[in-house]
Amino acid sequence: MPRYEYINPAENARKFYEIEMRVTPSGRYEVEVQWGRIGATPTRKIHTFPLEYLAQNKYNELIQQKTAKGYRQVGNQVTSNIDKIVQSKVIPKSIVEVVKKKEEKVVISDPRVASIIDELFGGNK
C-alpha cells in the first residue's frame, strides 16, 4: 500500500496517508485509504465502485489532493514495468492480468499496446 507522509514541525503535523486499489471476489473495485497521525491508530475508509475506471479516477484524485497539500510518498517506491504501464492508463489492468495469466487470447487493436505487451510478455499468445 503506497504511503504518503506530511511532516511539518512548525504546524506540529506528523500525518500519513495510505491508499490501495483492488478488485473484490465479486468483481467490484475498491479504493481503501488509511490516514491519521503517525504512531496513532489510523482511520480507515473503503470506496467501492462497479467499474475499474471509476476506482482508478478516485485513486488518482485522492493522491493528487494529498500531494497538493504537501504529502510526499515514502518507503519503497519501486514498481514493476507492468505497474507503471497500468498506472499510466496505457493498458487497462484487467487486460494485463489476463495476458499475465495467458488464460485467453486478447485481441489488441492498438499497435502501441500490442508492442508493449510483446515486449513485456513475449507476445500476445
C-alpha positions in Angstrom: 0.0 0.0 0.0 1.7 3.3 -1.1 2.3 5.6 1.9 2.4 9.3 1.9 3.5 11.5 4.8 3.2 15.1 5.8 5.6 16.3 8.4 5.8 20.0 9.4 7.2 20.7 12.9 6.0 24.3 12.7 2.4 23.1 12.5 3.1 20.1 14.8 2.0 18.0 11.9 3.1 14.3 11.6 0.4 12.7 9.3 0.3 9.8 7.0 -2.0 8.6 4.2 -2.0 5.1 2.7 -4.0 4.1 -0.4 -4.6 0.9 -2.3 -6.9 -0.2 -5.2 -8.0 -3.8 -5.6 -10.7 -6.0 -7.1 -13.0 -7.9 -4.8 -14.0 -11.5 -5.4 -17.4 -10.3 -6.6 -15.8 -8.2 -9.3 -16.2 -4.8 -7.8 -13.4 -2.3 -7.4 -12.3 -0.9 -4.0 -10.1 2.0 -3.1 -9.0 1.6 0.5 -7.5 4.6 2.4 -6.0 4.8 5.9 -4.9 8.0 7.4 -4.0 9.7 10.7 -1.3 10.9 12.9 2.0 8.9 12.6 2.1 6.4 15.5 -1.7 6.6 16.2 -4.4 4.2 15.3 -5.4 5.0 11.7 -8.9 5.9 10.4 -9.9 3.6 7.5 -12.4 4.0 4.7 -13.2 1.9 1.7 -14.7 3.4 -1.5 -16.4 0.8 -3.7 -17.1 1.1 -7.5 -18.7 -1.1 -10.1 -16.2 -0.2 -12.8 -12.4 -0.1 -12.8 -12.0 3.3 -14.4 -14.2 4.9 -11.6 -12.0 3.4 -9.0 -8.8 4.5 -10.8 -10.2 8.0 -11.1 -10.9 8.1 -7.4 -7.4 6.7 -6.6 -5.7 9.3 -8.7 -7.9 12.1 -7.3 -7.1 11.2 -3.7 -3.4 11.1 -4.4 -3.5 14.4 -6.2 -5.3 16.0 -3.3 -2.8 14.8 -0.8 0.3 15.7 -2.8 -1.2 19.2 -3.4 -1.4 19.6 0.4 2.3 18.7 0.7 2.2 14.9 1.3 5.2 13.0 -0.1 5.5 9.3 -0.9 7.8 7.5 1.4 9.1 3.9 1.7 9.6 1.5 -1.2 8.7 3.4 -4.4 9.9 0.8 -6.8 7.2 -0.5 -9.1 7.4 -3.0 -11.9 7.2 -2.0 -15.5 3.8 -3.6 -15.6 2.6 -1.5 -12.7 3.9 1.7 -14.3 2.1 0.9 -17.6 -1.1 0.2 -15.7 -0.8 3.4 -13.7 -0.2 5.4 -16.9 -3.5 4.0 -18.2 -1.9 2.8 -21.5 -3.2 -0.7 -20.8 -6.2 -1.4 -18.5 -5.2 -3.5 -15.5 -7.8 -6.2 -16.4 -6.1 -6.8 -19.8 -2.7 -7.0 -18.2 -3.9 -9.6 -15.7 -5.4 -11.8 -18.5 -2.2 -11.6 -20.5 0.0 -12.4 -17.5 -2.2 -15.5 -16.8 -2.4 -16.3 -20.5 -5.9 -17.7 -19.8 -7.4 -16.4 -23.0 -6.4 -14.7 -26.2 -6.7 -10.9 -26.1 -7.2 -9.0 -29.3 -5.3 -5.8 -29.2 -6.1 -3.3 -32.0 -3.9 -0.5 -30.7 -0.3 -1.1 -32.1 1.3 0.8 -29.2 -0.4 -1.5 -26.7 0.4 -4.6 -28.7 4.1 -3.6 -28.9 4.2 -3.1 -25.1 2.6 -6.5 -24.4 5.0 -8.1 -26.9 7.9 -6.5 -25.0 6.7 -7.4 -21.6 5.3 -10.9 -22.1 6.9 -12.2 -25.3 3.8 -11.7 -27.4 0.1 -11.8 -27.1 -0.4 -15.5 -27.5 
